Amino acid sequence: MKPLYWKEGALYLLDQTLLPHKVHYLRLTDYRDVVAAIKRLSVRGAPAIGVAAAYALVLAAQEAAKSSLQIFWEKLEEAASALAAARPTAVNLQWAVRRQMKVAARHREEGPEAVVAALEREARAMQEEDVRTNRAIGAYGAALLPFRARVLTHCNAGSLATCGYGTALGVIRAAHAAGKIAMVYADETRPLLQGARLTTWELLQEGIPVTLITDSTAGYLMARGEIDAVIVGADRIAANGDVANKIGTYTLAVLARHHKIPFYVAAPFSTVDLETPKGEAIPIEERGEEEVTHCGGVRIAPEGVKARNFAFDVTPAELITAIITERGVVYPPLGENLRLFAQHQREEEGD
Ligand SMILES: CSC[C@@H](O)[C@@H](O)C(=O)COP(=O)(O)O
């Protein structure tokens, strides 16, 4: 199921807050509504919010093209800032906005209509690129798994979090196609239950064997020898290889190390942020208390209790077995090897 598509000047977003009970696409024509949809997690997952923002800039440019030339650029900049700030942790959001603003600048002399057209072309290219990227990640990752693998994953790093196929779930999809998956254990992923609601839904649709567990079951399953590998996605990878991902990822990495289970991170290179030196410097989103005190809109904690709701945590590089990217598998020392991969990419692009 596609999390988003573009049709006749409008962005359609699958409202993930309603899944798995209802499949409903929001039709958005105002970039401000895309900002709101990103904030309330109607669209979520690092690559998907990046591409949603890329299309939102097309909406912003369409609207701004109705104003004078000077106002056009002011409005576009304003939209870019609002989109980049919609969620702080996933670097793909800022990466996509920066990439679109470079495209806009390149077409400046040709006028607003040409800028709108160029932004739309680029957003489509990013959407298509993302699926290709995920398939490459899937192929590299599947090769790392043993036959009859029992794999644990956290949150949702699947089709719904990307433009199709998925990163961590892309590895699982490719391994399943190769007959390697015995079972996927999906953490429910409190508080917003992306694992229980989205990962299980995606895998069931594809006939990939999946079992839902509470987050606190993971350690016991590992102790029983029932997990062969952990695979998660990433929202931002710092230059030294520290990884920000959905809250609870760090706990899994510590457990995996204790039980000598490989811990893999699957992510596109656009998630690597070489300007952020280490995990401590990654901005971690804190969300409203009501997501913890309530479940499915129903209060489960007493009135007046305080709650903390970090959306992400940081897993130190030393706990990560490897990072699976579309350019290959990055092994420790992660910081050094990420730099080499990035340098190689720059050389290939002729920068
Ligand atoms: C391919 S998606 C990678 C990450 O974005 C994913 O693991 C995750 O943490 C998503 O968090 P969310 O808060 O649902 O956007």
The ligand as a Gaussian input file, in Angstrom:
#p B3LYP/6-31G(d) Opt

LIG

0 1
 C       12.104000       3.501000       7.097000
 S       11.466000       4.304000       8.438000
 C       12.734000       4.457000       9.664000
 C       12.251000       5.182000      10.867000
 O       11.668000       6.383000      10.470000
 C       11.262000       4.335000      11.674000
 O       11.948000       3.225000      12.181000
 C       10.691000       5.165000      12.786000
 O       11.274000       5.288000      13.834000
 C        9.455000       5.904000      12.478000
 O        8.975000       6.672000      13.553000
 P        7.612000       7.482000      13.385000
 O        7.482000       8.255000      14.663000
 O        6.516000       6.469000      13.191000
 O        7.794000       8.390000      12.191000

